Amino acid sequence: MTTGSVRIIGVTGGAGSGKSAFARELAKRGARLLDADAVAGELTETHGEIRSALRTAFGEAYFDASGALKRRELGNHVFSRPDALDTLNGIIRPVLLARIQDQIRLWRRSPAPLTGVVDMAILFEAGVEDWFDRVVVVTASMANRRRRLKASRGWSDGEIEMRIRSQMPVREKIRRADAVIRNDGSPEALRRKAADFLESVST
């Protein structure tokens, strides 16, 4: 990597594609990682204005006795109702995007070589691809995506269908991406692809 160089990579993909696994492999090889889903989850638990707006929009039924958001229940509600999903995005997305942009600005001010990676499912939907030097889309067969989502999230077939339908079609993400990573092989294959990708952006 050239001295003083900073590269910001956006990693996205459909549910169950393995985008987060790919992003974590980049982090294991020295990249700085920001997980947009983790930031969003933190905001729903700690950001007072967001929590108040969620209660107003969706009601107390989506919070448990300890005050934690019932994320799966709320997800099932909004992913089956486009207007509710728009409401949820309107509450969380502005603050989430501001947090991500702040981190990217910090990375770009680094005096030392740095590769920053943002793992972000809604990258294209939010229209922020110009924040990144490279945008990578991770893809996989629908059968593999379904299998992973059942294993990792415990989602039913209906829950999987709702979430996939709510996302931008993969073919459109591929069309707009700078690089595409196919993730239908083994974890070792994905590790090799991560290493190869970092080498390609560091030369």
N, C-alpha and C positions, 0 to 999 in steps of 0.2 A: 504494500500500500504506500502511496506517495506521502511523504512527510507533510503534515498539516492538512491532509485531505479528510473531509467529512462526507460520508455518503448516508443518505436516509432512504431506507427501503420500506415500502409498504407491502405487506403480505395479506392476501385476501383469498376467498374461495367460498364455495357453497358449504352448507352444514354437512359435517361428516367427511369433508374432503381431506382432512389432515393438515389444514393450514397452520394450526397452532403447534402441531408436532414439528412441522418444518421450521416454524419460527423459533421454537425451543432449540432445535439443532443448530440454527445459526447462532443463538446465544451461547451454546456450549463451545462454540468456536471463536468466542470473543466479542460478538456483537452485543450492543446494549438493546434490551428488549422492553417494549411497552405493550402490554396486553389490554386492548381497548375494552374487552368484555369484563376483565377484572376491575378496571377503572369504573365502568358503568355499575358494576355490582357494589363497589365501595360507595359510590354516590347515592345509590338507593338506600344505603344503610346509615350514612353519616351526614348527608347534605340536607339541612333542615328545610330549605325552600322546595327542594325536589320531593322530599317525603310529604310535605304538606300538600303539594300540588297533586301527588299520586292519591292521597287520601280524598281530596276534593273530587278528583276525576273518577276514581274507581271505587271508593268506599273502604270502610274498615274491614270488610270481608277478606281483603287481600293482604292483611297483616295478621300475624299470629299473636298469641298472648304476650309474648316478650317484645313485640313491636317490630319484629323482623318481617320483611316483605316476603310473601309467598310467591316466589318468582315463577315456579312451575305453573301454579294456578293462574297467575296474571298472564303468563305467556300463552296458555291455552285460550284465555279470554281474548287477548288482543290479536293473536294470529288467526283467529276465526272471524275477526271483524275488522276490515280495513280502516274504518273510521276510528276505532279504538286504538289501533296500532299507530295511526297518525297522531292521535292525542298523546300516546306514550312517547313517541319520538319527539314531539314538540316540547315535552317536559324535560327529557333527559339529554337529548342530542346537543343543544347549544352549549351546555356546561361541559359535556364530554368532549366535544370538539375543541373547546377552549383549552381544556387540560392537555389534550394531545398536541395542540399547536404550541402551547407553552413549552412542552418537553422537547419538541423538535427545534424550537428556537434555542433552547439551552444546548442541545447537541451541536447545532450549527455554529455556536460560538466557541466550541472546543478548540484550543490551540494545538491539540495533539490529534493524530489520526484516529478516526472513530467511524464505526458503522453502526447506525441506529436502525432498529427494526421496529415497526409498528404492526402488530397483529390485529387486523381490523376487518371484521366481516362486512361492515357497511361502507367501506372505503369509496366504492363507486357510487353507491346510493347517496352518500353525503356530498358527492361532488368535490372531493378534496385530493384528487390524484395529482394535482400540480404541487402539492406539498412535498412530493417524493421525487428522488432522483431516478428510482426504478420502482415499478409496481409488478409484483409477482402474483400470479394466480395459481393456486394449488387445486388440481382437479383429480377426480377419481370416478370410477364407474358408479352408477346408481346403486348397484348391488352392494358394493363395498361401503358406500356412504350409509346405506340403511343399516348394514351390519354393525358398523362402528357406532352409530347413534343409539342403537338398541343396547349395545354393550356398555358404552360410556355414560349415556344419559338415562337409560332405562325408558326411553320414549316408546309409546305405542306406534303402530303403523299410522294411525290418524294424526298423532302429534307430529310425526315426521313429515307427513304430507302437508300439513298446515304450514310448517316452517319453511319447507322447500318452496312452496307456492308463493310465499311472501318475499322471497329473495329474487334479485335480478337473475335472469337466465344465465347459466354458466357460459353459453356460447357468446353472450354479449360481454361478459367479463374477459373472456379470452381475447376477443377482438380488441379490447381496449388496453390489454396488459402489455408490458415490455418483455415479460418472460412467463413461461408456463411450465409448471412442475407436475408431472404425472405421478400420482401416488397410489398405484395399484399393486405395488410390490411389497417387499419385506421392510421392516424398520431399518435394516442395514442398507438397503437400497436407498431409502430416504436420507439416511446419514451421508451416503456418498454424494447424493444430489445436492445436499446442503453444502458440503465441502466444495464441490465443483462450482456451485453458484457463487460462493464467497470468493473463490479464486478468480472467477470471471469478472467480478466487479472491483477487484483489488488491483487489476493490472491496467 
